[in-house]
Amino acid sequence: MPEVSKIKRKLIAAVLLAAAILGGISARNAQKAADPQRADGCAYVVKEYNGMIAVFQNGSNLPDEILDCRLDSLPPEEVQRLKNGIPVFSEQELQKLIEAFD
């Protein structure tokens, strides 16, 4: 009977370890959502720059391109998204996003 108890303890330890690992992954994903500029694999971030929309290389503080679109011409939801930064993962996705703001 003592062996069954050992097996139960090992099983419980494995479940707790798996829960801790999954919790860590969830916390990391929540952090990425809160700070999209740090999202893994993100090539660009489109965000506000001096009242305009600008394209940044991920991690850069200087824009690669400033679009001819002022934030005050956009709906409040879009302004908030741009203030948070919109992660862009490919050149094709970037072109679609730029066209949407033109």
ABEGO torsion letter per residue (X at the ends): XAAAAAAAAAAAAAAAAAAAAAAAAAAAAAAAAABAAABBGBABBBBBBGGBBBBBBBGBABBABBBBBBAAABBAAAAAAAAAEBBBABAAAAAAAAAAAX
